[in-house]
């Protein structure tokens, strides 16, 4: 269909644009943008009072397929994604089997094409089978369409292996996504080490488990000249290490999840296992640090780390429940309430973190509304008040601590390639 979007507030950081105007979409592409457009269209959308922006790109999603389809599938994950305004998601490779070969990457592309809700970008593994021993066939993974590699869910323990991986990735211009966790320091821990872990009597997981690997991997990236991306930054010290590295010119970028800027370790006093995440919820001081990191550009991206789990997996004693929560459908409102409303980011800054910056880091031809670009578009109602309820969750799983909470801000209409999904 040819679609005309009228009267919206168009925000596109890729063009430094924030103005009222219209957008004309024809044959899946943005044909004209700005001003008052007079054109015949199959469908006209009145976006008065709403924001029109490039579709969001999630750099960190666990779709669980193949291997764990009882928790999530590519279809249900993409339904949840577009519900939250995400038109593209990066599928992390900790599946069974993991995405460490061309066939696995092709499977993800083919399934996404069958589902037809949104775009899936496969992330390959750093090491074969994610075992941390032998680096994967990165050249084959790149040829199969993987723009990045990660052993997410696990850190690459051996510095020598990580060095070789970064050297290989640098030759191929692949992005390396680091899950920063020193397992010798984190072993047995279930929540952030601090006042509340002592009060609640839970096994502590120190922030140093994250920051030591952040520091190591940044030093290795500086040594090899590779592009490094730090996943789910949560600790104040990590933010400072990244800030200093950027000033030195290291090719490092970073992301933070909505739950790490919306919740603290004090919230665990309810013992809600849906708040058991890796890295763990941190102190108020750490939360303030990641917000400041978003504000000053130290942290480039907001990514969900959407991690579905079964109800019976989470309904266990805290020590035995798995890490992770879902997040595709709540990322936007949590960012609106905790970042925009609190003055850390304006709307252009928020859309940059959710769309333009991920596209630039991945070298992906989305995250823009430039004329001629693919029409991946989200129309946002910035003032909409709504309650997040279990019966309306599009994900196959419902492990979220935000169920029952009032939200502000929602994706009103989402287009992928000019098709309303």
HUBELSUL-V964374 format. One record per pair of residues at least 12 apart in sequence whose C-alpha atoms are under 6 Angstrom apart, sorted by the first residue. I is the first residue (numbers start at 1). J is the second residue. If there is no record, write none. Layout:
<<I/J> <I/J>>
This chain:
<<1/42> <2/25> <2/26> <2/41> <2/42> <3/24> <3/25> <3/41> <3/43> <3/44> <4/23> <4/24> <4/41> <4/44> <5/22> <5/23> <5/44> <5/45> <6/22> <6/46> <6/47> <7/21> <7/22> <7/47> <7/48> <8/20> <8/21> <8/47> <8/48> <8/50> <8/51> <8/52> <9/51> <9/52> <10/51> <10/52> <11/53> <12/53> <13/352> <14/368> <21/34> <21/35> <21/36> <22/34> <22/35> <22/36> <22/37> <28/375> <28/417> <28/418> <29/372> <29/373> <29/374> <29/375> <30/371> <30/372> <30/373> <30/375> <31/371> <31/372> <32/371> <50/380> <50/381> <51/379> <51/380> <52/378> <52/379> <53/377> <53/378> <54/367> <54/368> <54/369> <54/377> <55/86> <55/87> <55/376> <55/377> <55/378> <56/85> <56/86> <56/87> <56/354> <56/355> <57/86> <57/88> <57/89> <57/355> <58/89> <58/303> <59/90> <59/303> <60/90> <60/303> <60/305> <61/90> <61/91> <61/92> <61/305> <61/306> <62/91> <62/92> <62/306> <62/307> <63/77> <64/95> <66/95> <66/96> <67/95> <67/96> <71/308> <71/309> <71/310> <71/397> <72/396> <75/115> <76/395> <76/396> <77/395> <78/117> <78/118> <79/394> <80/329> <80/394> <80/395> <81/328> <84/328> <84/329> <84/411> <85/378> <85/411> <87/118> <88/118> <88/119> <88/120> <89/120> <90/120> <90/121> <90/122> <91/122> <91/123> <92/123> <93/123> <93/124> <99/124> <100/124> <100/125> <102/141> <102/144> <105/122> <117/421> <122/146> <123/146> <123/148> <123/149> <124/146> <124/149> <125/149> <125/150> <125/151> <126/149> <126/150> <126/151> <130/151> <132/156> <147/174> <148/174> <148/175> <148/176> <149/176> <150/177> <152/179> <155/179> <155/180> <155/181> <166/226> <167/224> <170/226> <175/227> <175/228> <176/228> <177/229> <177/230> <178/230> <178/231> <179/231> <180/210> <180/213> <180/214> <181/209> <181/210> <181/213> <182/209> <185/209> <186/205> <186/209> <189/203> <189/204> <189/205> <190/203> <191/204> <191/205> <191/280> <192/204> <192/205> <192/206> <192/280> <192/282> <193/205> <193/206> <207/235> <211/238> <222/250> <227/251> <228/252> <229/252> <229/253> <229/254> <230/254> <231/255> <232/255> <232/256> <232/257> <233/256> <235/286> <236/286> <236/289> <243/298> <254/299> <254/300> <255/299> <255/300> <255/301> <255/302> <256/302> <257/302> <257/303> <257/304> <258/331> <260/281> <261/287> <264/281> <264/282> <264/283> <264/284> <265/281> <265/282> <265/283> <273/314> <273/318> <274/325> <274/399> <274/400> <274/401> <276/323> <277/323> <277/324> <278/323> <295/344> <295/345> <300/353> <301/353> <302/353> <302/354> <304/327> <306/326> <306/327> <307/324> <307/325> <307/326> <308/326> <308/397> <309/397> <325/399> <325/400> <326/399> <326/400> <333/407> <333/408> <333/409> <355/367> <374/417> <375/417> <375/418> <376/415> <376/416> <376/417> <377/414> <377/415> <378/413> <378/414> <379/411> <379/412> <379/413> <380/410> <380/411> <380/412> <381/409> <381/410> <381/412> <382/409> <383/409> <384/408> <384/409> <385/407> <385/408> <386/406> <386/407> <387/405> <387/406> <387/407> <388/403> <388/404> <388/405> <389/403> <389/404>>
